[in-house]
Amino acid sequence: MIAPLCLTALLGACAEMGTDVDPILDGPPTMQFQSDLSACRNLARSQSQLNHETMAAAAMGAGIGGILGEVDDEGDALGGAVAGALAGTAMGLSEASDTRETIVLNCLRGRGHAVVN
């Protein structure tokens, strides 16, 4: 019961990750910049964080955590699996956040803004 709640809390806390990037511009922003930034952030938000890579990282983390938990002195395979799944999910969400940030920056560049980061 605790694991689904932790996963839900983790996903909720990361909902904006990657889309809240503040790009550095080479020069002053144009009149259209704020509107384009908003549109690019919305585009990035449309990319799911709970994708195949995140799910694979969670499954791999659960498997490794379960094995390590089993061979531990206390032998808590379930606890290890839960901890591993949460760690794997966090890693997958971090990668999804990086992808979203790249989407925002590339979208702005595609709209003609001189983004340097």
DSSP file with accessible surface (Angstrom, degrees, kcal/mol):
  #  RESIDUE AA STRUCTURE BP1 BP2  ACC     N-H-->O    O-->H-N    N-H-->O    O-->H-N    TCO  KAPPA ALPHA  PHI   PSI    X-CA   Y-CA   Z-CA
    1    1 A M     >        0   0  180      0, 0.0     4,-1.2     0, 0.0     5,-0.1   0.000 360.0 360.0 360.0 -36.4    0.0    0.0    0.0
    2    2 A I  H  >  +     0   0  128      1,-0.2     4,-2.7     2,-0.2     5,-0.2   0.907 360.0  60.5 -70.9 -38.4    2.9    2.4    0.8
    3    3 A A  H  > S+     0   0   34      1,-0.2     4,-2.6     2,-0.2     5,-0.2   0.923 104.5  46.9 -59.1 -47.9    4.7    1.8   -2.5
    4    4 A P  H  > S+     0   0   77      0, 0.0     4,-2.6     0, 0.0    -1,-0.2   0.903 113.2  50.7 -61.8 -36.0    1.8    3.0   -4.8
    5    5 A L  H  X S+     0   0  106     -4,-1.2     4,-2.5     2,-0.2    -2,-0.2   0.916 111.1  47.7 -66.1 -41.4    1.4    6.1   -2.5
    6    6 A C  H  X S+     0   0   50     -4,-2.7     4,-2.6     2,-0.2    -1,-0.2   0.913 112.6  49.2 -64.3 -42.6    5.1    6.8   -2.8
    7    7 A L  H  X S+     0   0   55     -4,-2.6     4,-2.7    -5,-0.2     5,-0.2   0.929 111.5  49.0 -63.8 -42.6    5.1    6.4   -6.5
    8    8 A T  H  X S+     0   0   95     -4,-2.6     4,-2.5     1,-0.2    -2,-0.2   0.926 112.6  47.7 -63.0 -43.6    2.1    8.7   -6.9
    9    9 A A  H  X S+     0   0   64     -4,-2.5     4,-2.4     2,-0.2    -1,-0.2   0.910 111.6  50.8 -63.8 -40.9    3.7   11.3   -4.7
   10   10 A L  H  X S+     0   0   48     -4,-2.6     4,-1.2     2,-0.2    -2,-0.2   0.936 112.0  46.2 -63.5 -44.6    7.0   11.0   -6.7
   11   11 A L  H  < S+     0   0   43     -4,-2.7     4,-0.2     1,-0.2     3,-0.2   0.908 113.0  50.2 -65.7 -40.0    5.1   11.5  -10.0
   12   12 A G  H >< S+     0   0   53     -4,-2.5     3,-1.1     1,-0.2     4,-0.2   0.906 108.9  51.2 -65.2 -40.7    3.1   14.4   -8.7
   13   13 A A  H 3< S+     0   0   82     -4,-2.4     3,-0.3     1,-0.2    -1,-0.2   0.781 112.9  46.6 -67.8 -24.3    6.2   16.2   -7.4
   14   14 A C  T >< S+     0   0   13     -4,-1.2     3,-1.1    -3,-0.2    -1,-0.2   0.317  76.5 110.4-100.7   7.9    7.9   15.8  -10.7
   15   15 A A  T <  S+     0   0   44     -3,-1.1    -1,-0.2     1,-0.3    -2,-0.1   0.830  88.2  33.7 -56.4 -36.4    5.0   16.9  -12.9
   16   16 A E  T >> S+     0   0   89     -3,-0.3     3,-1.6    -4,-0.2     4,-0.9   0.485  86.6 131.3 -97.3  -5.3    6.7   20.2  -14.0
   17   17 A M  T <4 S+     0   0   68     -3,-1.1    83,-0.1     1,-0.3    -3,-0.1  -0.242  77.6  10.6 -56.0 132.8   10.3   18.9  -14.0
   18   18 A G  T >4 S+     0   0    2     82,-0.1     3,-0.6     1,-0.1    -1,-0.3  -0.032 115.8  75.1  91.1 -29.9   12.1   19.8  -17.1
   19   19 A T  T <4 S+     0   0    0     -3,-1.6    -2,-0.2     1,-0.2    26,-0.1   0.646  82.7  67.3 -88.8 -13.5    9.5   22.2  -18.3
   20   20 A D  T 3<  +     0   0   99     -4,-0.9    -1,-0.2     2,-0.1    -3,-0.1   0.217  69.3 139.2 -92.6  16.9   10.4   24.9  -15.9
   21   21 A V    <   -     0   0   14     -3,-0.6    20,-0.0     1,-0.1    -4,-0.0  -0.301  47.1-144.7 -61.5 138.5   13.8   25.6  -17.4
   22   22 A D        -     0   0  121      2,-0.0    -1,-0.1     0, 0.0    -2,-0.1  -0.884  23.2-143.2-105.5  98.9   14.7   29.3  -17.7
   23   23 A P        -     0   0   20      0, 0.0     2,-0.5     0, 0.0    14,-0.0  -0.248   4.0-131.3 -66.9 146.1   16.7   29.6  -20.9
   24   24 A I        -     0   0  100     93,-0.1    92,-3.0     2,-0.0    93,-0.8  -0.870  25.9-153.3 -94.8 128.0   19.7   31.9  -21.3
   25   25 A L  B     -A  115   0A  38     -2,-0.5     2,-1.3    90,-0.2    90,-0.2  -0.795  18.7-131.0-105.0 146.6   19.4   34.0  -24.4
   26   26 A D  S    S-     0   0  124     88,-3.0    88,-0.1    -2,-0.3    89,-0.0  -0.762  89.1  -4.5 -90.8  86.3   22.2   35.5  -26.4
   27   27 A G  S    S-     0   0   42     -2,-1.3    -2,-0.1     2,-0.0     0, 0.0  -0.539 110.0 -37.4 116.4 176.5   20.7   39.0  -26.5
   28   28 A P        -     0   0  118      0, 0.0     2,-0.1     0, 0.0    -2,-0.1  -0.389  66.6-102.4 -73.7 151.2   17.5   40.5  -25.4
   29   29 A P        -     0   0   81      0, 0.0     2,-0.1     0, 0.0    84,-0.0  -0.419  35.6-123.0 -70.7 147.4   14.2   38.6  -25.6
   30   30 A T    >   -     0   0   81     -2,-0.1     3,-1.1     1,-0.1     4,-0.4  -0.321  28.4-101.4 -80.6 171.1   11.9   39.4  -28.5
   31   31 A M  T 3  S+     0   0  195      1,-0.2     4,-0.3     2,-0.1     3,-0.3   0.829 124.5  51.0 -61.4 -30.7    8.3   40.5  -27.9
   32   32 A Q  T 3> S+     0   0  100      1,-0.2     4,-2.6     2,-0.1     5,-0.2   0.577  84.4  94.6 -83.9  -9.9    7.2   37.0  -28.9
   33   33 A F  H <> S+     0   0   13     -3,-1.1     4,-3.2     1,-0.2     5,-0.2   0.895  82.7  46.7 -55.6 -51.9    9.6   35.2  -26.5
   34   34 A Q  H  > S+     0   0  130     -4,-0.4     4,-2.2    -3,-0.3    -1,-0.2   0.903 114.4  48.4 -61.4 -38.7    7.2   34.7  -23.5
   35   35 A S  H  > S+     0   0   70     -4,-0.3     4,-2.2     2,-0.2    -1,-0.2   0.926 114.2  45.8 -66.4 -43.8    4.4   33.4  -25.7
   36   36 A D  H  X S+     0   0   14     -4,-2.6     4,-2.9     2,-0.2     5,-0.2   0.901 110.7  53.8 -65.7 -39.9    6.8   31.0  -27.4
   37   37 A L  H  X S+     0   0    6     -4,-3.2     4,-2.5    -5,-0.2     5,-0.2   0.934 109.5  48.3 -60.7 -43.8    8.3   29.9  -24.1
   38   38 A S  H  X S+     0   0   64     -4,-2.2     4,-2.2    -5,-0.2    -1,-0.2   0.929 112.9  47.6 -61.9 -44.3    4.8   29.1  -22.8
   39   39 A A  H  X S+     0   0   34     -4,-2.2     4,-2.1     2,-0.2    -2,-0.2   0.911 112.6  48.9 -64.9 -40.4    4.0   27.2  -26.0
   40   40 A a  H  X S+     0   0    0     -4,-2.9     4,-2.3     2,-0.2    -2,-0.2   0.886 109.9  51.5 -68.8 -37.3    7.3   25.2  -25.8
   41   41 A R  H  X S+     0   0   49     -4,-2.5     4,-2.4    -5,-0.2    -1,-0.2   0.904 109.3  50.7 -64.8 -40.2    6.7   24.4  -22.1
   42   42 A N  H  X S+     0   0   90     -4,-2.2     4,-1.2     2,-0.2    -2,-0.2   0.894 108.6  52.1 -63.6 -38.9    3.3   23.1  -23.0
   43   43 A L  H >< S+     0   0   84     -4,-2.1     3,-0.5     1,-0.2     4,-0.3   0.937 110.8  47.4 -60.7 -45.4    4.8   20.9  -25.8
   44   44 A A  H >< S+     0   0    0     -4,-2.3     3,-1.6     1,-0.2    -2,-0.2   0.888 107.1  56.9 -65.0 -38.4    7.3   19.5  -23.3
   45   45 A R  H 3< S+     0   0   81     -4,-2.4    -1,-0.2     1,-0.3    -2,-0.2   0.781  95.9  65.8 -62.9 -26.5    4.5   18.8  -20.7
   46   46 A S  T << S+     0   0   79     -4,-1.2     2,-0.7    -3,-0.5    -1,-0.3   0.641  81.5  91.8 -72.2 -11.1    2.7   16.7  -23.3
   47   47 A Q  S <  S-     0   0   86     -3,-1.6     4,-0.1    -4,-0.3    53,-0.1  -0.753  85.0-123.8 -87.0 116.7    5.6   14.2  -23.2
   48   48 A S        -     0   0   75     -2,-0.7     3,-0.2     1,-0.1    -2,-0.1  -0.306  14.8-158.6 -63.2 138.7    4.8   11.6  -20.6
   49   49 A Q  S    S+     0   0   14      1,-0.2     2,-1.5    -4,-0.1     5,-0.2   0.716  87.2  69.3 -85.0 -25.4    7.2   11.0  -17.8
   50   50 A L  S    S+     0   0   75      4,-0.1    -1,-0.2     3,-0.1     2,-0.1  -0.524  77.9 142.2 -92.6  68.6    5.9    7.6  -17.1
   51   51 A N     >  -     0   0   49     -2,-1.5     4,-2.4    -3,-0.2     5,-0.2  -0.290  69.8 -83.5-100.1-173.1    7.2    6.1  -20.4
   52   52 A H  H  > S+     0   0  163      1,-0.2     4,-2.5     2,-0.2     5,-0.2   0.877 127.3  52.7 -61.8 -38.5    8.7    2.8  -21.3
   53   53 A E  H  > S+     0   0  117      2,-0.2     4,-2.4     1,-0.2    -1,-0.2   0.910 110.2  47.5 -65.9 -41.2   12.2    3.8  -20.1
   54   54 A T  H  > S+     0   0    0      2,-0.2     4,-2.3     1,-0.2    38,-0.2   0.926 113.6  47.8 -65.4 -42.8   10.9    4.9  -16.7
   55   55 A M  H  X S+     0   0  103     -4,-2.4     4,-2.5     1,-0.2    -2,-0.2   0.897 111.6  50.3 -65.5 -38.3    8.9    1.7  -16.3
   56   56 A A  H  X S+     0   0   55     -4,-2.5     4,-2.8    -5,-0.2     5,-0.2   0.912 110.1  50.2 -65.9 -40.6   11.9   -0.4  -17.3
   57   57 A A  H  X S+     0   0   13     -4,-2.4     4,-2.6     2,-0.2    32,-0.2   0.900 111.2  49.3 -64.3 -39.0   14.1    1.4  -14.8
   58   58 A A  H  X S+     0   0   13     -4,-2.3     4,-2.5    30,-0.4    30,-0.2   0.926 112.6  47.1 -64.8 -44.0   11.5    0.8  -12.1
   59   59 A A  H  X S+     0   0   66     -4,-2.5     4,-2.4     2,-0.2    -2,-0.2   0.917 113.6  47.7 -65.0 -42.3   11.3   -2.9  -13.0
   60   60 A M  H  X S+     0   0  125     -4,-2.8     4,-2.7     1,-0.2     5,-0.3   0.924 112.2  49.9 -65.0 -42.6   15.1   -3.3  -13.1
   61   61 A G  H  X S+     0   0   13     -4,-2.6     4,-2.9    -5,-0.2    24,-0.4   0.901 110.2  50.6 -61.6 -40.2   15.4   -1.4   -9.7
   62   62 A A  H  X S+     0   0   28     -4,-2.5     4,-2.6    22,-0.4    -1,-0.2   0.923 111.7  47.9 -63.9 -42.9   12.8   -3.7   -8.2
   63   63 A G  H  X S+     0   0   39     -4,-2.4     4,-2.2     2,-0.2    -2,-0.2   0.947 115.8  42.3 -63.9 -48.0   14.6   -6.8   -9.4
   64   64 A I  H  X S+     0   0   93     -4,-2.7     4,-2.8     1,-0.2     5,-0.2   0.929 115.9  49.8 -65.6 -43.0   18.0   -5.7   -8.2
   65   65 A G  H  X S+     0   0   10     -4,-2.9     4,-2.7    -5,-0.3    16,-0.4   0.887 109.9  51.3 -62.6 -39.4   16.5   -4.4   -4.9
   66   66 A G  H  X S+     0   0   14     -4,-2.6     4,-2.0    14,-0.4    -1,-0.2   0.921 111.9  46.2 -63.5 -42.6   14.7   -7.7   -4.4
   67   67 A I  H  X S+     0   0  114     -4,-2.2     4,-2.0     2,-0.2    -2,-0.2   0.945 115.3  45.9 -65.5 -47.4   17.8   -9.7   -4.9
   68   68 A L  H  X S+     0   0  105     -4,-2.8     4,-1.0     1,-0.2    -2,-0.2   0.887 112.2  51.9 -64.4 -37.2   19.9   -7.5   -2.7
   69   69 A G  H  < S+     0   0    9     -4,-2.7     7,-0.9    -5,-0.2     8,-0.3   0.868 108.9  51.2 -65.0 -35.9   17.2   -7.5    0.0
   70   70 A E  H  < S+     0   0  117     -4,-2.0    -2,-0.2     5,-0.2    -1,-0.2   0.887 111.7  45.0 -69.4 -39.8   17.0  -11.3   -0.1
   71   71 A V  H  < S+     0   0  108     -4,-2.0    -1,-0.2    -5,-0.1    -2,-0.2   0.606  92.6 104.0 -83.7  -8.4   20.8  -11.8    0.4
   72   72 A D  S >< S-     0   0   84     -4,-1.0     3,-1.0    -5,-0.2     5,-0.1  -0.272  90.0-106.9 -65.9 157.4   20.9   -9.1    3.2
   73   73 A D  T 3  S+     0   0  165      1,-0.3    -1,-0.1     2,-0.1    -4,-0.0   0.843 122.2  47.3 -56.6 -35.3   21.2  -10.4    6.7
   74   74 A E  T 3  S-     0   0  167      2,-0.1    -1,-0.3    -5,-0.0    -4,-0.1   0.644 100.0-140.5 -83.9 -16.6   17.5   -9.5    7.4
   75   75 A G    <   +     0   0   33     -3,-1.0     2,-1.1    -6,-0.2    -5,-0.2   0.884  39.4 159.9  63.3  44.2   16.3  -11.1    4.2
   76   76 A D     >  +     0   0   87     -7,-0.9     4,-2.2     1,-0.2    -6,-0.2  -0.654   4.1 162.9-101.3  80.3   13.7   -8.5    3.2
   77   77 A A  H  > S+     0   0   30     -2,-1.1     4,-2.6    -8,-0.3    -8,-0.2   0.898  75.4  51.0 -65.6 -40.4   13.3   -9.1   -0.5
   78   78 A L  H  > S+     0   0  131      2,-0.2     4,-2.5     1,-0.2     5,-0.2   0.940 110.9  47.8 -64.5 -45.8   10.0   -7.2   -0.7
   79   79 A G  H  > S+     0   0   27      1,-0.2     4,-2.5     2,-0.2     5,-0.2   0.909 113.3  48.6 -60.9 -41.3   11.4   -4.2    1.1
   80   80 A G  H  X S+     0   0   15     -4,-2.2     4,-2.7     2,-0.2   -14,-0.4   0.899 110.6  51.0 -65.2 -39.3   14.4   -4.3   -1.2
   81   81 A A  H  X S+     0   0   25     -4,-2.6     4,-2.6   -16,-0.4    -2,-0.2   0.914 111.4  47.4 -65.5 -42.2   12.2   -4.6   -4.3
   82   82 A V  H  X S+     0   0   48     -4,-2.5     4,-2.4     2,-0.2     5,-0.2   0.946 114.4  46.3 -63.9 -48.0   10.1   -1.6   -3.2
   83   83 A A  H  X S+     0   0   59     -4,-2.5     4,-2.4     1,-0.2    -2,-0.2   0.917 114.3  48.6 -61.6 -42.1   13.2    0.6   -2.5
   84   84 A G  H  X S+     0   0   11     -4,-2.7     4,-2.8    -5,-0.2   -22,-0.4   0.895 110.0  51.4 -65.4 -39.5   14.7   -0.5   -5.8
   85   85 A A  H  X S+     0   0   28     -4,-2.6     4,-2.6   -24,-0.4    -2,-0.2   0.921 111.3  47.5 -64.0 -43.2   11.5    0.3   -7.7
   86   86 A L  H  X S+     0   0   46     -4,-2.4     4,-2.5     2,-0.2    -2,-0.2   0.918 113.3  48.1 -64.5 -41.0   11.3    3.7   -6.2
   87   87 A A  H  X S+     0   0   64     -4,-2.4     4,-2.2     2,-0.2    -2,-0.2   0.923 113.0  48.2 -65.4 -42.6   15.0    4.4   -7.0
   88   88 A G  H  X S+     0   0    7     -4,-2.8     4,-2.5   -30,-0.2   -30,-0.4   0.905 111.3  50.2 -63.9 -40.3   14.6    3.1  -10.5
   89   89 A T  H  X S+     0   0    7     -4,-2.6     4,-2.8   -32,-0.2     5,-0.2   0.925 108.9  51.8 -63.9 -42.9   11.5    5.3  -11.0
   90   90 A A  H  X S+     0   0   43     -4,-2.5     4,-2.0     1,-0.2    -2,-0.2   0.913 110.4  49.0 -60.7 -40.3   13.4    8.3   -9.7
   91   91 A M  H  X S+     0   0  102     -4,-2.2     4,-2.0     2,-0.2    -1,-0.2   0.933 112.1  48.1 -65.1 -43.8   16.2    7.7  -12.2
   92   92 A G  H  X S+     0   0    1     -4,-2.5     4,-2.3   -38,-0.2    -2,-0.2   0.900 110.7  51.0 -64.1 -39.6   13.7    7.3  -15.1
   93   93 A L  H  X S+     0   0    2     -4,-2.8     4,-2.3     1,-0.2    -1,-0.2   0.872 107.0  54.6 -66.1 -35.2   11.9   10.5  -14.1
   94   94 A S  H  X S+     0   0   58     -4,-2.0     4,-2.0    -5,-0.2    -1,-0.2   0.920 109.4  46.9 -64.0 -42.5   15.2   12.3  -14.0
   95   95 A E  H  X S+     0   0   98     -4,-2.0     4,-2.0     2,-0.2    -2,-0.2   0.901 111.3  51.2 -66.1 -39.3   16.0   11.2  -17.6
   96   96 A A  H  X S+     0   0    7     -4,-2.3     4,-2.4     1,-0.2    -2,-0.2   0.883 107.8  53.8 -64.6 -36.2   12.5   12.2  -18.7
   97   97 A S  H  X S+     0   0   11     -4,-2.3     4,-2.3     2,-0.2    -2,-0.2   0.915 107.0  50.6 -63.4 -42.9   13.0   15.6  -17.1
   98   98 A D  H  X S+     0   0   91     -4,-2.0     4,-2.2     1,-0.2    -1,-0.2   0.902 109.7  51.2 -61.6 -40.0   16.2   16.1  -19.1
   99   99 A T  H  X S+     0   0   83     -4,-2.0     4,-2.2     1,-0.2    -2,-0.2   0.921 109.1  50.3 -63.6 -43.3   14.3   15.2  -22.3
  100  100 A R  H  X S+     0   0   16     -4,-2.4     4,-2.2     2,-0.2    -1,-0.2   0.901 109.1  51.5 -62.2 -41.5   11.6   17.7  -21.5
  101  101 A E  H  X S+     0   0   70     -4,-2.3     4,-2.4     1,-0.2    -1,-0.2   0.927 109.3  50.5 -61.6 -43.4   14.2   20.4  -20.9
  102  102 A T  H  X S+     0   0   74     -4,-2.2     4,-2.8     1,-0.2     5,-0.3   0.895 107.9  53.9 -61.6 -39.0   15.8   19.6  -24.3
  103  103 A I  H  X S+     0   0   39     -4,-2.2     4,-2.5     2,-0.2    -1,-0.2   0.938 109.1  48.0 -61.5 -45.6   12.4   19.9  -25.9
  104  104 A V  H  X S+     0   0    0     -4,-2.2     4,-2.3   -86,-0.2    -2,-0.2   0.955 115.2  44.4 -60.3 -49.4   11.8   23.4  -24.5
  105  105 A L  H  X S+     0   0   11     -4,-2.4     4,-2.2     1,-0.2    -2,-0.2   0.922 115.8  45.8 -65.0 -44.6   15.2   24.6  -25.6
  106  106 A N  H  X S+     0   0   85     -4,-2.8     4,-2.6    -5,-0.2    -1,-0.2   0.871 110.6  54.5 -66.6 -36.3   15.1   23.1  -29.1
  107  107 A a  H  X S+     0   0   21     -4,-2.5     4,-1.2    -5,-0.3    -2,-0.2   0.929 109.4  47.5 -61.7 -44.9   11.5   24.4  -29.5
  108  108 A L  H  <>S+     0   0    0     -4,-2.3     5,-2.3     1,-0.2     3,-0.4   0.912 111.7  50.0 -63.2 -42.2   12.7   27.9  -28.7
  109  109 A R  H ><5S+     0   0   99     -4,-2.2     3,-1.9     1,-0.2    -1,-0.2   0.914 107.9  54.3 -61.7 -40.9   15.6   27.6  -31.1
  110  110 A G  H 3<5S+     0   0   70     -4,-2.6    -1,-0.2     1,-0.3    -2,-0.2   0.761 104.4  55.2 -65.0 -24.0   13.2   26.3  -33.8
  111  111 A R  T 3<5S-     0   0  122     -4,-1.2    -1,-0.3    -3,-0.4    -2,-0.2   0.284 127.7 -98.2 -93.2   9.5   11.1   29.5  -33.3
  112  112 A G  T < 5S+     0   0   67     -3,-1.9     2,-0.3     1,-0.3    -3,-0.2   0.552  75.1 140.7  92.9  11.5   14.2   31.7  -33.9
  113  113 A H      < -     0   0   16     -5,-2.3     2,-1.9     1,-0.1    -1,-0.3  -0.693  56.4-124.3 -91.2 141.1   15.3   32.5  -30.4
  114  114 A A        +     0   0   54     -2,-0.3   -88,-3.0   -88,-0.1     2,-0.4  -0.514  41.0 175.4 -83.9  76.4   19.1   32.6  -29.6
  115  115 A V  B     -A   25   0A  13     -2,-1.9   -90,-0.2   -90,-0.2    -3,-0.0  -0.695  15.7-178.5 -87.2 129.5   19.1   30.1  -26.8
  116  116 A V              0   0   89    -92,-3.0   -91,-0.1    -2,-0.4    -1,-0.1   0.555 360.0 360.0-106.2 -11.3   22.5   29.3  -25.4
  117  117 A N              0   0   64    -93,-0.8   -93,-0.1   -12,-0.0    -1,-0.0  -0.902 360.0 360.0-124.4 360.0   21.7   26.7  -22.7
